[in-house]
Amino acid sequence: MAPDAPVSRPAAREGARYPERAVLERHPDSTGSLGIAISEAVEVAARREDTKYALGSVLSHVLLHQTIIGLEAQVQFQLAEDYPDLVIGCTGGGSNFAGIAFPFLGDRLRHGRAVDLLAVEPAACPTLTRGAYAYDFGDTAHLTPLVKMYTLGSSFVPPGFHAGGLRYHGMAPMLSHLAALGYIKARAYEQLECFAAGLEFARVEGVLPAPEANHAVKAAIDEALRCKVEGRSRAILFNLCGHGHFDMQAYRDYLDGKLVEQTYDPAESAMALAGLPVVNEPITAASSP
Ligand SMILES: Cc1ncc(COP(=O)(O)O)c(C=O)c1O
């Protein structure tokens, strides 16, 4: 079947345009976003009989099946007869961080284990550190259900930094809730310092991290250096959530000095947040300024 072939499925919206095409008409230079990509995917699935779409990262079931990461890490720590003092992951929609962190949070809540959890995000898309905690859509065209989460606004298009998997306006509701309750701390880093950390890691460990993973690497290095300064020993666990084999051009650009910082514009997010759906719930500010 041709991609645009009409179907009888009721969810197919009569006369609707593919969201990405509508965005490009209004903003031909748009760098796109994960929110736009989700709208596009839902629209395709709604139009075709032979296509289904499972929304990723941001939803609870995805977070839960990713906890295999943390469960395996717990077994590895048992084998090493150790336990992490700090667990770190980067956050786009929240699944890889929740996957590694939630089993340890379970230990903390059930058994009082002292373990800190740190979510690391790009400074150019600072959902947890500068977003609002409110009901919002998971996609730009508002085809997904409303969820309560930290959000920069569903129409917010982050600048075109290289960690594309972190260019998402929202954050998984379970993770957002835990951040709002103070169980999870959040921190944001700029693009260049993350690439510097990723390269250092590659040189020392022989593994090239994805630009997304570089955020966790950067935080792990900073926390290890802080231990040195403070003269204390901490076991730090971080999630190396992907390799950078498809990101060689970005590393080359970084080494050639061509990679520039991408700046977050609070006015863009304020505009997007002005369009939040009206829900009878107070909107609260960011979790950790
Ligand atoms: C390597 C990598 N890490 C992280 C993410 C996204 O993060 P999260 O697990 O928070 O959705 C992506 C998304 O594409 C990715 O490719």
Ligand as a Chemical Component Dictionary entry (heavy atoms), coordinates in Angstrom:
data_LIG
# 
_chem_comp.id                   LIG 
_chem_comp.type                 NON-POLYMER 
_chem_comp.pdbx_formal_charge   0 
_chem_comp.three_letter_code    LIG 
# 
loop_
_chem_comp_atom.comp_id 
_chem_comp_atom.atom_id 
_chem_comp_atom.alt_atom_id 
_chem_comp_atom.type_symbol 
_chem_comp_atom.charge 
_chem_comp_atom.model_Cartn_x 
_chem_comp_atom.model_Cartn_y 
_chem_comp_atom.model_Cartn_z 
_chem_comp_atom.pdbx_ordinal 
LIG C1 C1 C 0 21.635 6.799 22.919 1  
LIG C2 C2 C 0 20.356 7.373 23.433 2  
LIG N1 N1 N 0 20.261 7.650 24.732 3  
LIG C3 C3 C 0 19.118 8.160 25.251 4  
LIG C4 C4 C 0 18.018 8.408 24.443 5  
LIG C5 C5 C 0 16.749 8.961 24.970 6  
LIG O1 O1 O 0 16.685 9.016 26.311 7  
LIG P1 P1 P 0 15.515 8.399 27.150 8  
LIG O2 O2 O 0 15.955 7.041 27.504 9  
LIG O3 O3 O 0 15.448 9.340 28.279 10 
LIG O4 O4 O 0 14.283 8.452 26.338 11 
LIG C6 C6 C 0 18.088 8.118 23.082 12 
LIG C7 C7 C 0 16.920 8.374 22.249 13 
LIG O5 O5 O 0 16.891 8.268 21.083 14 
LIG C8 C8 C 0 19.284 7.589 22.568 15 
LIG O6 O6 O 0 19.393 7.311 21.264 16 
# 
loop_
_chem_comp_bond.comp_id 
_chem_comp_bond.atom_id_1 
_chem_comp_bond.atom_id_2 
_chem_comp_bond.value_order 
_chem_comp_bond.pdbx_ordinal 
LIG C1 C2 SING 1  
LIG C2 N1 SING 2  
LIG C2 C8 DOUB 3  
LIG N1 C3 DOUB 4  
LIG C3 C4 SING 5  
LIG C4 C5 SING 6  
LIG C4 C6 DOUB 7  
LIG C5 O1 SING 8  
LIG O1 P1 SING 9  
LIG P1 O2 DOUB 10 
LIG P1 O3 SING 11 
LIG P1 O4 SING 12 
LIG C6 C7 SING 13 
LIG C6 C8 SING 14 
LIG C7 O5 DOUB 15 
LIG C8 O6 SING 16 
# 
